[in-house]
Amino acid sequence: MADTLDDTAVAGRLRGLPAWTRDGDEIRRTVKAPSFPAGIDVVTDVARAAEDAGHHPDIDIRWRTLTFALTTHSAGGLTGKDFDLAARIDEIAARHGAA
């Protein structure tokens, strides 16, 4: 099991992910895709990256608006896995023109 990060470490990691915000024991980001199909492509690519990482986000899809939430349930809070996958989600969203 991964170790949870303390508040100082979480704040430090969030500085490197300016589009993400902390909400309790989660980090969240919302993006708007250029079209509904592009949004689904983002979700598909995130799903593949999540499978590869063995770490899965909660994803809410509302037409072109996608919200991602990350936490490490097994650790009871935020871990490095959450921030690593958040960075990957940022890359995927940018590649598909979602901001």
C-alpha positions as CSV (number, residue, x, y, z in Angstrom):
1,M,0.0,0.0,0.0
2,A,1.2,3.5,-0.8
3,D,1.9,6.0,1.9
4,T,-0.4,9.0,2.2
5,L,1.1,12.4,1.7
6,D,0.9,15.1,4.4
7,D,-0.6,18.5,3.7
8,T,2.8,20.1,2.9
9,A,3.6,17.4,0.4
10,V,0.1,17.6,-1.2
11,A,0.5,21.4,-1.5
12,G,3.9,20.9,-3.1
13,R,2.6,18.4,-5.6
14,L,-0.4,20.6,-6.5
15,R,2.0,23.5,-7.4
16,G,3.1,21.3,-10.3
17,L,-0.5,20.6,-11.3
18,P,-2.1,24.1,-11.4
19,A,-5.4,22.9,-13.0
20,W,-6.1,20.5,-10.1
21,T,-7.6,21.5,-6.7
22,R,-7.8,19.7,-3.4
23,D,-11.2,18.7,-2.1
24,G,-10.6,16.9,1.2
25,D,-8.9,13.6,0.5
26,E,-9.3,14.0,-3.3
27,I,-7.8,16.1,-6.1
28,R,-10.1,17.2,-8.9
29,R,-9.9,18.7,-12.3
30,T,-12.6,19.7,-14.8
31,V,-11.9,20.0,-18.6
32,K,-14.1,20.9,-21.5
33,A,-13.4,18.9,-24.7
34,P,-14.0,20.5,-28.1
35,S,-16.8,18.0,-28.8
36,F,-18.6,15.1,-27.2
37,P,-16.6,12.5,-29.2
38,A,-13.4,14.2,-28.3
39,G,-14.4,14.0,-24.6
40,I,-15.1,10.3,-25.0
41,D,-11.6,9.9,-26.6
42,V,-10.1,11.6,-23.6
43,V,-11.9,9.2,-21.2
44,T,-10.9,6.2,-23.3
45,D,-7.2,7.2,-23.2
46,V,-7.4,8.0,-19.5
47,A,-9.0,4.6,-18.9
48,R,-6.0,2.9,-20.7
49,A,-3.5,5.0,-18.7
50,A,-5.3,4.2,-15.4
51,E,-5.3,0.5,-16.2
52,D,-1.6,0.6,-16.9
53,A,-1.0,2.5,-13.6
54,G,-3.3,0.2,-11.7
55,H,-5.0,3.3,-10.3
56,H,-8.4,4.5,-11.4
57,P,-10.0,7.9,-11.2
58,D,-13.7,8.7,-10.7
59,I,-14.9,10.3,-14.0
60,D,-18.1,12.4,-14.5
61,I,-19.1,13.0,-18.1
62,R,-21.5,15.8,-18.9
63,W,-21.6,16.4,-22.6
64,R,-18.2,18.0,-23.3
65,T,-17.4,18.6,-19.6
66,L,-15.3,15.9,-17.9
67,T,-14.5,16.0,-14.2
68,F,-11.8,13.7,-12.8
69,A,-11.3,13.0,-9.1
70,L,-8.4,11.0,-7.7
71,T,-7.7,9.5,-4.3
72,T,-6.1,6.3,-3.1
73,H,-8.9,4.6,-1.3
74,S,-6.7,1.7,-0.1
75,A,-4.4,4.2,1.7
76,G,-7.2,6.4,2.9
77,G,-6.0,9.6,1.3
78,L,-3.8,11.2,-1.3
79,T,-0.6,9.4,-2.5
80,G,2.0,9.9,-5.2
81,K,-0.1,7.6,-7.4
82,D,-2.8,10.3,-7.5
83,F,-0.4,13.0,-8.6
84,D,1.3,10.8,-11.2
85,L,-2.0,9.9,-12.8
86,A,-3.2,13.6,-12.6
87,A,-0.1,14.6,-14.6
88,R,-0.9,11.9,-17.2
89,I,-4.5,13.1,-17.4
90,D,-3.3,16.6,-18.1
91,E,-1.1,15.3,-21.0
92,I,-4.0,13.3,-22.4
93,A,-6.5,16.2,-22.1
94,A,-4.0,18.6,-23.8
95,R,-3.4,16.1,-26.7
96,H,-7.2,16.0,-27.4
97,G,-7.6,19.8,-27.1
98,A,-9.5,19.7,-23.8
99,A,-8.8,22.5,-21.4
